């Protein structure tokens, strides 16, 4: 059966998109992060993924994965896609790099990864300039490696977090159209919501002290992948 995976960085809307996609009766993206690095190194990660996908019954099945998880488990991205018979990869990224890192730090600090902050209090963190620079470099390094390892014949579907948040139904319907599914009479409901939607300068205590070239850095994964892989995707 067709395989469709959701490839994203943490704090880039993957849980939200996962929920919306799974509302469709012909799609089942596994709830678990099969290659979650918090579980440690897996003895046979490819076998685990293959067995988990084989247990799913929908027309399109898949799982959510982060580039950092792929490489933590010592896998080649292209081999992972080929071993799982992947036909489509939904590539989701967040343009605002500082936003993504801040969201990650707040989630660790509050231990709330999925639910909206209901009390209206803006959570704040301090971002170390060196940590921000390292995070930017790691993002680019991981995505460039993904581009180099991207196998011929697997179709990417590019989705930017900012577009998903501003027009979720339009983006989900575009994804479904690209994989060949209709969406009439589908009720799209997500159980997760965006956390801490305050302005970035209100969430980062030392926002104005960060180097502007890093503070304002943007990520364009579609450009990275097209530059590194292919003229064909």
Secondary structure, 3 states (H helix, E strand, C coil): CCEEEEEECCCCCHHHHHHHHCCCCCEEECCCCCCCHHHCCCCCHHHHHHHHHHCCCCCEEECEECHHHHHHCCCCHHHHHHHCCEEEEEEEECCEHHHHHHHHHHHHHHCCCCCCCCCCCCCCECCCHHHHHHHHHHHHHHHHHHHHHCCCCCEEEEEEHHHHHHCHHHHHHHHHHHHCCCCCCCCCCCCCCCCCCCCHHHHECCHHHCCHHHHCCECCHHHHHHHHHCCCC
